[in-house]
């Protein structure tokens, strides 16, 4: 049954809508739904800040332990104007980026080999499964002994926390990869290296990016560090500078959210390239 035309309705210019509801997939509806989503989220944050401000002004909370939003804003402004905050953020981003880079360079090829080569899997899977559940911070004392109190021990902890998340994502990606593509590549006389680089690697990239979303952390900065957001939070807490502590926590949250949104954006584009659009679940 097709929609009625003007001729079907006695020459009237109105069309009869046969659908029982509005099309939620229309671009306008998607934009409206997304805008409503952000408005709801923003209103929740504003209500929380208002309740926090009221509690502080009415002396319902100990302002030494939890300062008012105004005091936090003043601390943020002072740190931003002096350049201190930018310095801490830059150092944290360098450590996070370096940890991710080291994790990707080491975990992706090793994960591909474990998933595809039975002998490699037989040798390495037991040791990986033994070490993987151990928290990265459990190795911090050893990292300080091995690398000293400089940047190397922090990069080691960042790498450790990233490596196992990514390698598990790579292996899962290979196991969920459609074998048809591998058979096609083999029929085209592709060797093992070509299948790794041109077939498997693009296919597991979405899984790697999803794993990276879970690997963002700055906990290693809080120990034996002289700069960075983690150091800012811990050092301020030692001197009861709770306004600076909250500034560090908020900045850390914004950094994490920004990185997460960036990875989601990249993942969606990768999925659009290598997956069907109905498989995107982000």
N, C-alpha and C positions, 0 to 999 in steps of 0.2 A: 504494500500500500504506500503510495507516494503522497507528499504534501499537496494540499489543494492549491490550485492556481487561481488568478482572478477570474478566468473563464469558468472555472468550476463553481464559483460563488456568485454567479449572475453578474459578472463584470465588476464586482467590488474589488478594490485594491488591497484588501486585507488577506493575509495568508493564515491558514488554519494551522496551529502548532499541534502536531500529533504526539510530541514527546510528553511524557508524564511529569518531567521536571526539567530544570535548567541544566545545560551542559557544563559540568564542573571542570572539564578539561579545556574549555575555551581560554584563550590567552588572557582575556579580561578578568575572568573568574580566578585564574591562577594568581594574577597580580593582586586582586582584591583579597584573596585568601592569605597570601604571603604578607600583605600589609597588615591585615588583622592579626596575624601571628606575632609580628614584631610589636604591634601596639599593645597586645595583651602582655607580652614579656616586659615591655618598658613600663607599663602601669604597675606590674608586680614589683619591679625594682624601686619605682618611685614611692609606692606604699610602704615598702620596707624601710627606705630612708626616712620617710615621714614618721614612722613609728619609732625608729631609732632616735631621731631628733627630739621627739616628744618625751621619750623616756629619759634622755639626757637632761633636757631642760627642767623636767619635773623631779630631778634627783632620784629617779627610780633605779638608776644603775650607778656603780662606782666609776666615776669618770677617769680615775687613775688607771683602772683596768680596761675600760671601754670609753674612750673619749667621744665627744659629740661629732657629728659629720662636719661641722664647721672647723673644729680643730684638726680633723684629718685633712680637710681641704687646704687649710693654712700650711700644714706640714708638706703636703704635696706641692703647693705653689712654691714654697721656699726651696725644696729639693730640686724642682724643675728649673727654677730661675738660676740656681747656683751651678747647674750642670751635673750635680751629683747623681741624680736619678738616671740621666742619660748614660752616664758612665757605667753604672751598675747594669742597666738593661743591655748595653752593647756587649759587656763581658759575658753575661748570661746567654745572649743569643749566639755569641761565638762558641761557647762551650756546647750548647745544644746542637748547633749546626755541625760542629766538628764530630760530636758523638754520633749524630745521624750518618754523616759521611763515612766514618770508619765502620759503623754497623752495616751500612749498605754494601760497601766494598768487600767486606769479609763474609757477610751472611748470604748474599744472593748467589754467588757462585758455589759456595759450599752447600747451600740448600738445594740448588739444582742437582748437584752431584749426588747428594744423599737420596733425593727423590727418584733419580733416574738410574743410578748405578748401584746394583745390588751389593756388590762387594764393599763399596764405600759406606753404604747404609749399615751393613753388618758390623763394620769396625767402629763407626762414629756414633751411631744412634744410641747405644747404651750410655756412653759417657755424656752425651748431650742431655739425655733424659735424667741422668743423675745430677747434673749441675743446674739445669734449667729451673727447677723449683726454688733454688736458693736465692734470696733477695740480694740485689746488687750491693746494698749497704753492708751486708755481712762480710764482704771482701774489702771493705774500706780500710780496716787496720793493716791487712796485707798490702793493699795498694800504697798506703803511706810508707810502709817499710820498704817496698820494692822501688817506689818512684819518688819518695820524699814528699814534702809538703807543697810542691809547686803545682803547676797546671797539669802535669802528666797524670797524677793520681786521680784527678777529677775527670779527665778525659777517659781514663780507663773505666771508671765507674759508669760514666755516660755510655761508653761503648758497650759495656757488659749489659746494662739495662736495655739497650737497643738491639743488640746482636740476637738474643734468644727470641725476642718478640718477632723480629723480622724473619729469622730462619724458619720459625714455625709457620709463619704466613706464607713463605715461599714454598715450603713442602706441601702445605694445604692447597696452595694454588696449583701446583703441579698435579696433585692427586685429583683435583676437581677439573682439570683441564680436559677439554674435549679431544679424545684420542684421534678423531677423524683428521684433525689438522696435522698430527704427527704422521699418520699414514699417508696423507697427501704429500707431505714433505719427503717422506721416504721413497714414494713412487717417483718423485722428481729427482731422485739420487742425491738428496741432501745428506751431508755427513753429520756426525753427532754434534760437532761444534756449530754448524750452521743451524741445526734444529734448536740448540740451546739459545743462540743469539737472536735468530729471526722468527722463531715460532714460540718456544717456551717463555722466553724472557718477556716479550710483550704481553703474553697471556697471564703472567703472574704479577705484573705491575700493579693492577688494582688491589690484589691481596697484600702486597708490600705496603702500599700507601695506607690501607686500612690498619695494618699492623703498626705503622709509624704513628698513627693517631693515638695508639695506646702507650707509646713509648716515650712521650714527652715528659721529662722530669728534670728537676733542678736540685734534688735532695742532696746530691754530693757536694754542692756548693756550701752547704751549711756547716761543714766541718773542715777545718784546716784551710780556710779561704780568707782572702783579704779584700775581696770585691765580688760583686754579683748580687742578684736579688736575694738568693738564699742567705748570703752573708749579711745583707742589709737587715733581713728579718731577724736572724738570730742575734746579731750584735745589738740591734735596737732593743730587743727583749731583755738582754742582760742589764741594760741601763734603764729599764722601765719606760722607754720611749714608745709607748703603745701607739701613738699617732703614726710614727714612722713604720711600726710593725704592720699596721693596717694598710698604710700606703703600699708597702711591699707586697702584701697579700693581694690587694686589688690589682696592682700592676701585673703580678704573676698570673692572676686570673685572666686579665685581658690578653696577655701574651699567649697563654694557653688557648684561649678562645680563638684568637687570630690565627694561630698555627693550625688549629683544628679546622677552621673555616677554609683556610688555604688548601689543606689536604683534601677536604671534601670537594672543593672546586676542581682540583686536579683529578681526583678519583672519578668524579662524574664525567669529566671530559675523556678520561681514559676508557671508562665503561662505554661511553657513546661511540668510541672508536673500535673497541674490541668486543663489546658485548651488545646484546639486544637491549633496547631501552626499557623493556618490561622487567629486566633483571636488576635494575638499579633500585636499591632499597635504602637509600640514605635520605 
